[in-house]
Amino acid sequence: MDRISALRNLEDALESFEDGETDLEGLERDVRGILRTYATEFEGELAAYRVSSPERVAGAVVMATGEPDARERVRSLFDGVSDGPVEVDRVTDAGAGQSGD
């Protein structure tokens, strides 16, 4: 999914909410799904990586060019993760619905 498609889908989700066709929980679910699809189908040099450790940031997803870059992004985004191992796994379409649903 490209950026324009994602934005159109977000617009549609907001319109459904504004028209009373869905509630806030439904809107949040739709938006989360749109963003996950966008991240996992991103067409570029970046890919989505989900953090599996350390536990306090497990489930977070970052965009990176590879596993080493993903680990570095996690270290730079989260305070206190600068020392110690960081484990990440590439997110695929099949794994897009994990964490929080």
RODO-540001 format. One record per atom (N, C-alpha, C): x, y, z; atom name. Coordinates in nm, 4 decimals, m for minus. Layout:
+----------+----------+----------+-------+
|        x |        y |        z | atomo |
+----------+----------+----------+-------+
|        X |        Y |        Z |    CA |
...
+----------+----------+----------+-------+
***
This chain:
+----------+----------+----------+-------+
|        x |        y |        z | atomo |
+----------+----------+----------+-------+
|   0.0850 |  m0.1172 |   0.0000 |     N |
|   0.0000 |   0.0000 |   0.0000 |    CA |
|   0.0896 |   0.1234 |   0.0000 |     C |
|   0.0637 |   0.2153 |  m0.0917 |     N |
|   0.1424 |   0.3374 |  m0.0941 |    CA |
|   0.0791 |   0.4419 |  m0.0009 |     C |
|   0.1495 |   0.5509 |   0.0174 |     N |
|   0.1063 |   0.6547 |   0.1102 |    CA |
|  m0.0311 |   0.7120 |   0.0737 |     C |
|  m0.0534 |   0.7369 |  m0.0554 |     N |
|  m0.1812 |   0.7944 |  m0.0992 |    CA |
|  m0.2963 |   0.6992 |  m0.0672 |     C |
|  m0.2773 |   0.5703 |  m0.0935 |     N |
|  m0.3809 |   0.4714 |  m0.0609 |    CA |
|  m0.4075 |   0.4674 |   0.0886 |     C |
|  m0.3020 |   0.4728 |   0.1663 |     N |
|  m0.3187 |   0.4710 |   0.3127 |    CA |
|  m0.3971 |   0.5939 |   0.3581 |     C |
|  m0.3631 |   0.7095 |   0.3040 |     N |
|  m0.4345 |   0.8317 |   0.3417 |    CA |
|  m0.5820 |   0.8253 |   0.3004 |     C |
|  m0.6095 |   0.7710 |   0.1834 |     N |
|  m0.7491 |   0.7557 |   0.1399 |    CA |
|  m0.8248 |   0.6610 |   0.2326 |     C |
|  m0.7595 |   0.5516 |   0.2703 |     N |
|  m0.8237 |   0.4573 |   0.3612 |    CA |
|  m0.8489 |   0.5203 |   0.4986 |     C |
|  m0.7554 |   0.6028 |   0.5451 |     N |
|  m0.7754 |   0.6745 |   0.6715 |    CA |
|  m0.8926 |   0.7711 |   0.6609 |     C |
|  m0.9008 |   0.8414 |   0.5474 |     N |
|  m1.0138 |   0.9323 |   0.5231 |    CA |
|  m1.1462 |   0.8564 |   0.5283 |     C |
|  m1.1505 |   0.7403 |   0.4642 |     N |
|  m1.2727 |   0.6583 |   0.4643 |    CA |
|  m1.3090 |   0.6145 |   0.6060 |     C |
|  m1.2092 |   0.5764 |   0.6837 |     N |
|  m1.2342 |   0.5337 |   0.8214 |    CA |
|  m1.2882 |   0.6499 |   0.9049 |     C |
|  m1.2292 |   0.7684 |   0.8879 |     N |
|  m1.2777 |   0.8863 |   0.9605 |    CA |
|  m1.4194 |   0.9232 |   0.9188 |     C |
|  m1.4477 |   0.9123 |   0.7909 |     N |
|  m1.5812 |   0.9434 |   0.7408 |    CA |
|  m1.6851 |   0.8470 |   0.8008 |     C |
|  m1.6508 |   0.7200 |   0.8085 |     N |
|  m1.7418 |   0.6217 |   0.8690 |    CA |
|  m1.7700 |   0.6564 |   1.0148 |     C |
|  m1.6661 |   0.7005 |   1.0851 |     N |
|  m1.6831 |   0.7402 |   1.2245 |    CA |
|  m1.7724 |   0.8644 |   1.2350 |     C |
|  m1.7444 |   0.9640 |   1.1525 |     N |
|  m1.8223 |   1.0882 |   1.1542 |    CA |
|  m1.9678 |   1.0649 |   1.1168 |     C |
|  m1.9935 |   0.9683 |   1.0278 |     N |
|  m2.1296 |   0.9376 |   0.9848 |    CA |
|  m2.2026 |   0.8442 |   1.0808 |     C |
|  m2.1354 |   0.8041 |   1.1879 |     N |
|  m2.1979 |   0.7164 |   1.2868 |    CA |
|  m2.2054 |   0.5708 |   1.2437 |     C |
|  m2.1288 |   0.5335 |   1.1409 |     N |
|  m2.1299 |   0.3960 |   1.0924 |    CA |
|  m2.0378 |   0.3051 |   1.1729 |     C |
|  m1.9513 |   0.3638 |   1.2560 |     N |
|  m1.8627 |   0.2883 |   1.3438 |    CA |
|  m1.8398 |   0.3696 |   1.4696 |     C |
|  m1.8015 |   0.3019 |   1.5762 |     N |
|  m1.7710 |   0.3722 |   1.7012 |    CA |
|  m1.6207 |   0.3960 |   1.7111 |     C |
|  m1.5777 |   0.4578 |   1.8202 |     N |
|  m1.4365 |   0.4913 |   1.8359 |    CA |
|  m1.3495 |   0.3660 |   1.8352 |     C |
|  m1.3958 |   0.2610 |   1.9001 |     N |
|  m1.3188 |   0.1365 |   1.9022 |    CA |
|  m1.3013 |   0.0811 |   1.7605 |     C |
|  m1.4067 |   0.0862 |   1.6805 |     N |
|  m1.3982 |   0.0413 |   1.5422 |    CA |
|  m1.3045 |   0.1276 |   1.4609 |     C |
|  m1.3104 |   0.2586 |   1.4830 |     N |
|  m1.2207 |   0.3509 |   1.4135 |    CA |
|  m1.0756 |   0.3199 |   1.4487 |     C |
|  m1.0480 |   0.3014 |   1.5778 |     N |
|  m0.9120 |   0.2696 |   1.6206 |    CA |
|  m0.8633 |   0.1396 |   1.5571 |     C |
|  m0.9499 |   0.0401 |   1.5521 |     N |
|  m0.9146 |  m0.0892 |   1.4917 |    CA |
|  m0.8837 |  m0.0706 |   1.3425 |     C |
|  m0.9675 |   0.0072 |   1.2728 |     N |
|  m0.9458 |   0.0324 |   1.1306 |    CA |
|  m0.8147 |   0.1063 |   1.1056 |     C |
|  m0.7903 |   0.2094 |   1.1844 |     N |
|  m0.6685 |   0.2887 |   1.1674 |    CA |
|  m0.5450 |   0.2033 |   1.1954 |     C |
|  m0.5500 |   0.1249 |   1.3019 |     N |
|  m0.4379 |   0.0363 |   1.3342 |    CA |
|  m0.4116 |  m0.0609 |   1.2187 |     C |
|  m0.5168 |  m0.1175 |   1.1622 |     N |
|  m0.5018 |  m0.2093 |   1.0495 |    CA |
|  m0.4435 |  m0.1416 |   0.9269 |     C |
|  m0.4899 |  m0.0208 |   0.8981 |     N |
|  m0.4376 |   0.0544 |   0.7835 |    CA |
|  m0.2884 |   0.0812 |   0.8018 |     C |
|  m0.2500 |   0.1264 |   0.9203 |     N |
|  m0.1095 |   0.1586 |   0.9449 |    CA |
|  m0.0218 |   0.0341 |   0.9410 |     C |
|  m0.0717 |  m0.0763 |   0.9938 |     N |
|   0.0064 |  m0.2007 |   0.9889 |    CA |
|   0.0234 |  m0.2484 |   0.8458 |     C |
|  m0.0823 |  m0.2382 |   0.7671 |     N |
|  m0.0727 |  m0.2781 |   0.6265 |    CA |
|   0.0269 |  m0.1886 |   0.5544 |     C |
|   0.0188 |  m0.0590 |   0.5778 |     N |
|   0.1120 |   0.0346 |   0.5152 |    CA |
|   0.2566 |  m0.0012 |   0.5508 |     C |
|   0.2816 |  m0.0265 |   0.6795 |     N |
|   0.4183 |  m0.0553 |   0.7234 |    CA |
|   0.4704 |  m0.1866 |   0.6659 |     C |
|   0.3862 |  m0.2894 |   0.6610 |     N |
|   0.4346 |  m0.4201 |   0.6159 |    CA |
|   0.4400 |  m0.4319 |   0.4648 |     C |
|   0.3666 |  m0.3456 |   0.3939 |     N |
|   0.3716 |  m0.3476 |   0.2480 |    CA |
|   0.4484 |  m0.2287 |   0.1923 |     C |
|   0.5236 |  m0.1642 |   0.2790 |     N |
|   0.5989 |  m0.0453 |   0.2405 |    CA |
|   0.6881 |  m0.0773 |   0.1221 |     C |
|   0.6799 |   0.0053 |   0.0184 |     N |
|   0.7589 |  m0.0160 |  m0.1025 |    CA |
|   0.8755 |   0.0807 |  m0.1027 |     C |
|   0.9852 |   0.0345 |  m0.0520 |     N |
|   1.1050 |   0.1164 |  m0.0442 |    CA |
|   1.2149 |   0.0350 |   0.0200 |     C |
|   1.3198 |   0.1026 |   0.0614 |     N |
|   1.4318 |   0.0306 |   0.1203 |    CA |
|   1.4084 |  m0.0051 |   0.2664 |     C |
|   1.3047 |   0.0491 |   0.3282 |     N |
|   1.2763 |   0.0204 |   0.4682 |    CA |
|   1.1788 |  m0.0954 |   0.4825 |     C |
|   1.1879 |  m0.1635 |   0.5953 |     N |
|   1.0943 |  m0.2701 |   0.6297 |    CA |
|   1.0593 |  m0.2560 |   0.7775 |     C |
|   0.9477 |  m0.3152 |   0.8163 |     N |
|   0.9028 |  m0.3093 |   0.9555 |    CA |
|   0.9691 |  m0.4202 |   1.0370 |     C |
|   1.0156 |  m0.3847 |   1.1571 |     N |
|   1.0758 |  m0.4799 |   1.2510 |    CA |
|   1.0095 |  m0.4645 |   1.3867 |     C |
|   0.9659 |  m0.5781 |   1.4444 |     N |
|   0.9025 |  m0.5785 |   1.5766 |    CA |
|   1.0069 |  m0.6166 |   1.6811 |     C |
|   1.0089 |  m0.5424 |   1.7907 |     N |
|   1.1020 |  m0.5676 |   1.9003 |    CA |
|   1.0508 |  m0.6855 |   1.9826 |     C |
|   1.1383 |  m0.7828 |   2.0094 |     N |
|   1.1007 |  m0.8941 |   2.0961 |    CA |
|   1.1703 |  m0.8853 |   2.2320 |     C |
|   1.2809 |  m0.8124 |   2.2401 |     N |
|   1.3447 |  m0.7861 |   2.3681 |    CA |
|   1.4319 |  m0.6617 |   2.3535 |     C |
|   1.4472 |  m0.5841 |   2.4596 |     N |
|   1.4077 |  m0.6098 |   2.5966 |    CA |
|   1.2559 |  m0.6039 |   2.6158 |     C |
|   1.2109 |  m0.6721 |   2.7190 |     N |
|   1.0679 |  m0.6902 |   2.7420 |    CA |
|   0.9912 |  m0.5591 |   2.7545 |     C |
|   1.0512 |  m0.4574 |   2.8126 |     N |
|   0.9765 |  m0.3322 |   2.8365 |    CA |
|   0.9380 |  m0.2598 |   2.7082 |     C |
|   1.0028 |  m0.2902 |   2.5965 |     N |
|   0.9657 |  m0.2298 |   2.4687 |    CA |
|   0.9196 |  m0.3344 |   2.3673 |     C |
|   0.9022 |  m0.4583 |   2.4136 |     N |
|   0.8585 |  m0.5661 |   2.3243 |    CA |
|   0.7253 |  m0.5300 |   2.2606 |     C |
|   0.7142 |  m0.5571 |   2.1322 |     N |
|   0.5925 |  m0.5264 |   2.0574 |    CA |
|   0.6021 |  m0.3977 |   1.9780 |     C |
|   0.6954 |  m0.3110 |   2.0133 |     N |
|   0.7142 |  m0.1881 |   1.9366 |    CA |
|   0.7618 |  m0.2256 |   1.7962 |     C |
|   0.7238 |  m0.1450 |   1.6987 |     N |
|   0.7635 |  m0.1702 |   1.5602 |    CA |
|   0.8357 |  m0.0469 |   1.5081 |     C |
|   0.9511 |  m0.0704 |   1.4450 |     N |
|   1.0283 |   0.0375 |   1.3847 |    CA |
|   1.0521 |   0.0050 |   1.2379 |     C |
|   1.0744 |   0.1081 |   1.1587 |     N |
|   1.1092 |   0.0915 |   1.0185 |    CA |
|   1.2602 |   0.1056 |   1.0069 |     C |
|   1.3226 |   0.0123 |   0.9322 |     N |
|   1.4677 |   0.0133 |   0.9199 |    CA |
|   1.5093 |  m0.0578 |   0.7914 |     C |
|   1.6362 |  m0.0408 |   0.7554 |     N |
|   1.6894 |  m0.1046 |   0.6346 |    CA |
|   1.7305 |  m0.2490 |   0.6579 |     C |
|   1.7441 |  m0.2899 |   0.7822 |     N |
|   1.7826 |  m0.4263 |   0.8166 |    CA |
|   1.7846 |  m0.4423 |   0.9677 |     C |
|   1.8142 |  m0.5637 |   1.0144 |     N |
|   1.8132 |  m0.5890 |   1.1586 |    CA |
|   1.9106 |  m0.5015 |   1.2363 |     C |
|   2.0352 |  m0.4831 |   1.1906 |     N |
|   2.1258 |  m0.3957 |   1.2662 |    CA |
|   2.0716 |  m0.2523 |   1.2780 |     C |
|   2.0174 |  m0.2005 |   1.1686 |     N |
|   1.9597 |  m0.0660 |   1.1694 |    CA |
|   1.8382 |  m0.0617 |   1.2620 |     C |
|   1.7574 |  m0.1662 |   1.2624 |     N |
|   1.6397 |  m0.1716 |   1.3505 |    CA |
|   1.6822 |  m0.1690 |   1.4968 |     C |
|   1.7843 |  m0.2458 |   1.5304 |     N |
|   1.8335 |  m0.2458 |   1.6696 |    CA |
|   1.8810 |  m0.1065 |   1.7098 |     C |
|   1.9525 |  m0.0404 |   1.6190 |     N |
|   2.0017 |   0.0943 |   1.6477 |    CA |
|   1.8863 |   0.1930 |   1.6637 |     C |
|   1.7835 |   0.1805 |   1.5815 |     N |
|   1.6667 |   0.2692 |   1.5936 |    CA |
|   1.5967 |   0.2487 |   1.7268 |     C |
|   1.5850 |   0.1246 |   1.7709 |     N |
|   1.5233 |   0.0964 |   1.9009 |    CA |
|   1.6052 |   0.1632 |   2.0110 |     C |
|   1.7359 |   0.1484 |   2.0048 |     N |
|   1.8224 |   0.2103 |   2.1064 |    CA |
|   1.8073 |   0.3627 |   2.1080 |     C |
|   1.7916 |   0.4229 |   1.9909 |     N |
|   1.7815 |   0.5688 |   1.9858 |    CA |
|   1.6417 |   0.6198 |   2.0239 |     C |
|   1.5388 |   0.5374 |   2.0060 |     N |
|   1.4022 |   0.5812 |   2.0351 |    CA |
|   1.3606 |   0.5636 |   2.1809 |     C |
|   1.4170 |   0.4643 |   2.2478 |     N |
|   1.3714 |   0.4310 |   2.3824 |    CA |
|   1.4829 |   0.4518 |   2.4837 |     C |
|   1.4554 |   0.5380 |   2.5824 |     N |
|   1.5514 |   0.5641 |   2.6884 |    CA |
|   1.5832 |   0.4354 |   2.7641 |     C |
|   1.7084 |   0.4179 |   2.7993 |     N |
|   1.7493 |   0.3041 |   2.8790 |    CA |
|   1.7720 |   0.1764 |   2.8012 |     C |
|   1.7602 |   0.1802 |   2.6693 |     N |
|   1.7817 |   0.0602 |   2.5888 |    CA |
|   1.9188 |   0.0675 |   2.5212 |     C |
|   1.9979 |   0.1664 |   2.5556 |     N |
|   2.1252 |   0.1854 |   2.4871 |    CA |
|   2.2262 |   0.0757 |   2.5183 |     C |
|   2.2139 |   0.0125 |   2.6342 |     N |
|   2.3058 |  m0.0963 |   2.6662 |    CA |
|   2.2260 |  m0.2260 |   2.6770 |     C |
|   2.2884 |  m0.3338 |   2.6422 |     N |
|   2.2207 |  m0.4626 |   2.6456 |    CA |
|   2.1689 |  m0.5031 |   2.5101 |     C |
|   2.1332 |  m0.6307 |   2.4983 |     N |
|   2.0879 |  m0.6823 |   2.3685 |    CA |
|   1.9489 |  m0.6337 |   2.3303 |     C |
|   1.9307 |  m0.6116 |   2.2021 |     N |
|   1.8006 |  m0.5775 |   2.1451 |    CA |
|   1.7717 |  m0.6817 |   2.0383 |     C |
|   1.6586 |  m0.7471 |   2.0496 |     N |
|   1.6196 |  m0.8487 |   1.9516 |    CA |
|   1.5009 |  m0.7974 |   1.8707 |     C |
|   1.5072 |  m0.8132 |   1.7393 |     N |
|   1.4003 |  m0.7693 |   1.6493 |    CA |
|   1.3715 |  m0.8797 |   1.5483 |     C |
|   1.2489 |  m0.8806 |   1.4993 |     N |
|   1.2079 |  m0.9744 |   1.3956 |    CA |
|   1.1370 |  m0.8961 |   1.2866 |     C |
|   1.1645 |  m0.9311 |   1.1625 |     N |
|   1.0983 |  m0.8640 |   1.0512 |    CA |
|   0.9491 |  m0.8956 |   1.0539 |     C |
|   0.8670 |  m0.7937 |   1.0349 |     N |
|   0.7228 |  m0.8095 |   1.0328 |    CA |
|   0.6809 |  m0.8420 |   0.8903 |     C |
|   0.6027 |  m0.9459 |   0.8755 |     N |
|   0.5475 |  m0.9812 |   0.7445 |    CA |
|   0.3981 |  m0.9584 |   0.7491 |     C |
|   0.3321 |  m0.9664 |   0.6351 |     N |
|   0.1871 |  m0.9498 |   0.6315 |    CA |
|   0.1190 |  m1.0430 |   0.7288 |     C |
|   0.1676 |  m1.1675 |   0.7381 |     N |
|   0.1058 |  m1.2655 |   0.8270 |    CA |
|   0.1209 |  m1.2263 |   0.9731 |     C |
|   0.2274 |  m1.1529 |   1.0063 |     N |
|   0.2493 |  m1.1129 |   1.1444 |    CA |
|   0.2013 |  m0.9742 |   1.1767 |     C |
|   0.1337 |  m0.9100 |   1.0841 |     N |
|   0.0946 |  m0.7701 |   1.1031 |    CA |
|  m0.0087 |  m0.7513 |   1.2125 |     C |
|  m0.0914 |  m0.8476 |   1.2375 |     N |
|  m0.1966 |  m0.8316 |   1.3365 |    CA |
|  m0.1565 |  m0.8626 |   1.4781 |     C |
|  m0.0295 |  m0.8898 |   1.5036 |     N |
|   0.0162 |  m0.9235 |   1.6364 |    CA |
|   0.0278 |  m0.7993 |   1.7231 |     C |
|   0.0434 |  m0.8234 |   1.8519 |     N |
|   0.0712 |  m0.7194 |   1.9496 |    CA |
|  m0.0415 |  m0.6180 |   1.9632 |     C |
|  m0.1240 |  m0.6414 |   2.0619 |     N |
|  m0.2272 |  m0.5448 |   2.0948 |    CA |
|  m0.3637 |  m0.5711 |   2.0382 |     C |
|  m0.3816 |  m0.6726 |   1.9585 |     N |
|  m0.5140 |  m0.7023 |   1.9046 |    CA |
|  m0.5722 |  m0.8218 |   1.9723 |     C |
+----------+----------+----------+-------+
***
